[in-house]
Amino acid sequence: MSGIVGRIERKKGRIGRSKDTIKAWAFYNQVTPAVLDSLGLSSITDTAAGRFQCIFSSPTSSSYYAAVGMSDGGFDTVFGHDAGRSPTQCEIRVFHTSNEAYEDNAWTSVMFFGD
């Protein structure tokens, strides 16, 4: 996956190298659970309330990648990942501070950046 559409320039070089592009992403319904759309992931598994595991189609070069996400849980939703992530997988957590509990949400997006 090159991530290059046309020729885009920036100050220090061309965008499109592996660290400049998204490695994988998903739009996931934790309630049903169902993958609504994705790229670069071979599977998503519901592991518990407010938690799901993403398996990459191809491994990253290390465990040092960025996991970014959002959910429809409202302003009190905290989105994070477990410390045990690896080059092949990452477990995502969706926590609500108002009731101090992990909860499933119908509209959850997650993105991974890195080599």
Summary of the structure (lengths in Angstrom):
residues: 115
radius of gyration: 15.1
end to end distance: 11.0
largest distance: 47.6
contacts: 323
relative contact order: 0.25
helix: 3%
strand: 51%
